[in-house]
Every structure is written in C-alpha cells, then in structure tokens.
Amino acid sequence: MRDGQHDFDFNIGVWHTHIKRILDPFASSSASVELNGTVTVRKVWDGKAELEEIEADGPKGHWEGLTLFLYNPSAHQWTQSFANSKVGTLSSNIGEFKDGRVVLIGQDNSVYDKTILVKAMWSNIKPDSHQYEESYSNDGGTTWVRSFTANLTRLKQ
C-alpha cells in the first residue's frame, strides 16, 4: 500500500471559500444559502495531521467551523473530525485519497431526527483551487443528495 500521509498537503494554506448549502437536501424544494469566507489550514505533527479553521458570513450571520484531519499510517486512511459553531457537536468521517480525489464517509445525527450517512469529497484539486462537497444519505448509502459545496481559491501558502 502507498503512504498517504501527504494526501491533504494540497489543502495547506489560506483560502477564499464560496459556500452553497442546501437548507434541507431531503425536501423537494431546493432552497439554499450562500456564504463567503476564509479557510485557514495548517500542518500539525509533520503532516500526519492538519487543523482547519473556517470563518464565513452569509444572510444568517457569521458561521465558524473547525476540522481536525488525522492520518492513520497503518490503515493508510484519514479521519476528518468536524465541529460546527452553531451546533456544537463533533462528527467524524474516514476514508482515503483515490483516483485524484479524497472521499471520506461517516455518520451524523446532529441535523435530523435520525442518523444519516455523510460523504465528504475533495475534487478538482489544482495548486490554487479545489472543490469540497458533502452529500447525505438517509437510506444507508443507496442514494445520495448533495447538501454542501465549497469552491476554494488560494489566497496564500
């Protein structure tokens, strides 16, 4: 197996983010909210971890998020642990870099009355831009609906 310790190196730096969040991706309506902000990512533990801070503003005010990425060298996988300043709970996803993108999957019970699956994906990875998106599944992964998209452009290394 290849060593994936540097899979998230592309994410290190300061980024402008434009976020589009679907308010209820399981509803038939497509109401959404858009936010703009800054994402700051720094390397921890010589690249075996990264700490990401997100600050964005939109029609409902200021929002912040905090993400810890940890690399497990024996499993060759990454874990993403995320806390949302508005909800105050921690969710985790796990997965790996494959075919030019990172896909991490986990469970979340902070948004709906029941536990759903969450798929986090980084794609279109270039030196000065990339895309992050989340999709939700409430049927065990049979179908997925996009709930969140962030387009990031580099402000500085």
C-alpha positions in Angstrom: 0.0 0.0 0.0 1.1 3.5 -0.7 1.8 6.0 2.1 -1.0 8.6 2.0 0.4 10.9 4.7 0.7 13.8 2.2 -2.7 13.4 0.6 -4.0 16.6 2.2 -0.9 18.7 1.5 -2.9 20.5 -1.2 -5.2 21.8 1.5 -2.5 23.7 3.5 -2.7 27.5 3.3 -5.2 30.2 3.4 -8.2 30.0 1.0 -11.2 32.1 0.0 -14.3 30.0 0.1 -17.7 30.4 -1.6 -20.2 28.0 0.1 -23.6 26.9 -1.1 -25.6 25.0 1.4 -28.9 23.3 0.6 -31.1 24.0 3.6 -33.0 20.7 3.5 -31.5 18.4 0.9 -34.1 15.7 1.6 -37.0 18.1 0.8 -38.3 18.5 -2.7 -37.6 22.3 -2.6 -34.1 23.5 -3.4 -33.8 26.4 -1.1 -30.2 27.3 -0.4 -28.0 29.8 1.4 -24.6 31.1 0.1 -21.7 32.2 2.3 -18.3 33.7 1.7 -15.3 33.5 3.9 -11.8 32.3 4.7 -10.4 28.8 5.3 -7.0 28.6 7.1 -5.3 25.2 7.2 -2.0 24.4 8.9 0.1 21.3 9.1 0.4 19.5 12.5 2.7 16.7 13.5 4.9 16.9 10.4 1.9 16.4 8.1 0.3 13.5 10.0 -2.5 15.9 10.9 -3.9 19.2 9.8 -6.0 21.8 11.6 -8.6 23.7 9.5 -10.5 26.8 10.7 -13.4 28.1 8.6 -15.0 31.6 9.0 -17.8 32.6 6.7 -20.6 35.2 6.5 -24.0 34.8 4.9 -27.6 36.0 5.2 -27.9 34.5 8.7 -24.8 36.0 10.0 -21.3 34.7 10.9 -20.5 31.0 11.0 -17.4 29.1 12.0 -16.2 25.5 11.7 -13.2 23.6 13.0 -11.8 20.5 11.4 -9.0 18.1 12.6 -7.6 15.8 10.0 -5.6 12.8 11.3 -3.7 10.3 9.2 -3.6 6.6 10.4 -0.3 5.2 8.8 -1.2 1.6 9.5 -4.6 1.8 7.8 -3.5 4.4 5.2 -6.6 6.4 5.9 -7.6 9.8 7.0 -10.1 10.8 9.6 -12.0 14.1 9.5 -13.4 15.4 12.8 -15.6 18.5 12.4 -17.3 20.8 14.8 -19.8 23.5 13.7 -20.0 26.6 15.9 -23.8 26.7 15.5 -24.4 23.1 16.5 -21.6 22.4 18.9 -21.3 18.6 18.3 -18.4 16.6 16.7 -18.9 14.4 13.7 -16.3 12.2 12.0 -15.7 10.7 8.6 -13.0 8.2 7.5 -11.6 7.3 4.1 -8.7 7.9 1.6 -7.3 9.5 -1.5 -8.2 7.6 -4.6 -8.5 8.4 -8.3 -7.5 12.0 -7.9 -9.9 12.8 -5.1 -10.4 12.3 -1.4 -13.6 10.6 -0.2 -14.4 10.2 3.5 -17.7 8.7 4.8 -19.2 8.8 8.3 -22.4 9.1 10.3 -24.1 12.3 11.6 -27.1 12.7 13.9 -26.8 16.4 14.6 -29.1 17.6 11.8 -32.0 15.3 11.5 -34.1 13.2 13.9 -32.2 10.1 12.8 -28.7 9.1 11.9 -27.7 9.8 8.3 -24.6 9.0 6.3 -22.3 11.8 5.2 -19.9 11.6 2.3 -17.2 14.3 2.2 -15.3 14.7 -1.1 -12.4 16.9 -2.3 -12.1 17.1 -6.1 -10.8 19.2 -8.9 -7.6 19.6 -6.9 -5.2 22.1 -8.5 -2.4 24.1 -7.0 -4.5 27.2 -6.4 -8.1 25.8 -6.2 -10.2 22.8 -5.3 -13.8 21.9 -4.5 -15.2 20.4 -1.3 -18.7 18.9 -1.2 -20.9 16.9 1.2 -23.7 14.6 0.3 -26.2 13.0 2.6 -27.9 9.6 2.5 -30.9 8.7 4.7 -31.2 5.2 3.2 -27.9 3.5 4.1 -26.0 4.8 1.1 -28.3 3.6 -1.7 -28.9 7.2 -2.8 -27.0 10.4 -2.1 -28.1 14.1 -2.2 -25.7 17.0 -2.3 -26.1 19.2 0.7 -23.0 21.5 0.7 -20.5 22.7 -1.9 -17.5 24.9 -1.3 -15.3 26.3 -4.1 -11.9 27.3 -2.7 -9.3 29.6 -4.3 -5.9 30.1 -2.7 -5.1 33.4 -1.0 -1.6 32.4 0.2 0.5 29.4 1.1 
